[in-house]
Amino acid sequence: MTDEKPFFSIAGAPENSPVTARLKIRRSEFTCRLARTDSIEAAKAFISKISKENKTATHNCWAYIVGDDGRICHSSDAGEPSGTAGKPMLNVLTSHHMTRVTVVVTRQYGGVKLGVRGLIRAYSEAVEAALAAAKKVRLIQADPVRIQLPYECNDPVLNQVRRFNAEIQHTDYKECIIHDILVEKHQATDFIQMLSQFEPQGLKVLSKSD
């Protein structure tokens, strides 16, 4: 079976109740707020909300990733030296295979400069702390597959379906059995190949996602 990294988001943390983590590093205080955001619009709204609530802060740096495959992402240093805040924050989210999430790290400057490396470490650690406090949920991307098979073939096919952790959503028992199945997208090709071994016994794949 194909082995691909799954994507994760967070549970129980809408934009009005984000996961919060605070770090104090050489007199500067870094507060990270992490929320689940399922769209670019939701991400931007959360960033705007936190920035307005902390408009007197030295910086409100942010990063977000949305989309089922985590391909849509953006970040901002919000006045910090280029590459010291937004990108490191985004890198932390990416390293944890997160998507549908937004982080805003608010910095209250304490009078001591941290330097480029110090800033990168501080913003990264703030996001790591928030992720450690969050409840993560696995996001499952699934393809629908409909199959038709004779009754005598049902038990061995179902045994193989369970191996893939596929979900049978609906079954019709008529002259033949028809199963509507959801299989994780990264396993779909192997799943269809597995089914082909039962074609001599009468199994037919009626529809599948391309």
C-alpha positions, 0 to 999 in steps of 0.5 A, a space after each residue: 500500500 502507498 505510504 503517505 503522510 496524513 494531514 492534521 488540523 486541530 479540534 475544539 479551537 474556533 477563532 473565538 477560542 484559540 489555543 494560546 501559549 505564552 513564552 518570555 524570552 529575554 524580556 520579550 513576551 511572545 503569545 501564540 494563538 492557534 485556531 482552526 480555519 477552514 478557508 482563506 477568508 476564515 484565516 484572514 478574519 482570525 488574523 485581523 481579529 487578533 491584530 486589532 485586539 493587540 494593536 499596541 503590541 510591537 508585532 503581530 506576525 502570522 502564518 496560515 495553511 488551508 486546503 485538504 492537501 495543505 498547498 495554500 499557505 502564506 505568512 508575514 513577518 509584520 515588521 520583524 526582519 525578513 524571514 525571522 517570524 512568518 516563514 519560521 512559523 509556517 515551517 513549524 506548521 508544515 513540519 507537523 503536517 498541519 492544514 486548516 490552521 492559522 497562528 498569530 504570534 504577538 510580541 511585546 518587546 522587552 528592550 533586549 534585541 534577540 538577533 536573527 537567530 534568536 527571533 527565528 527560535 522564539 517565533 518557532 518555539 511559540 508555535 511549537 508550544 501552541 501545537 503541543 497544547 492543541 488536540 490534533 485531529 487527522 484529516 481523511 481525504 477519501 474517494 468513493 468506490 461502488 462495487 457489485 459482487 455475488 453473495 458468495 464473494 462478499 465475505 472474502 471481499 469484506 475481509 480485504 476492505 477491512 485491511 484498508 480501513 475503508 468505510 462501507 457507507 451503504 449496501 443494497 442486497 438484491 440479486 447481487 450485493 452493491 457496496 458504496 465504499 469510501 477509501 482513503 485517497 492515498 490508498 485508492 489505487 491499491 484498493 482498486 488493484 486489490 478488487 481486481 483479483 475478485 473479478 473472475 468471481 464476478 465482482 464489478 467496479 461500477 464507479 470510482 473517483 478519477 
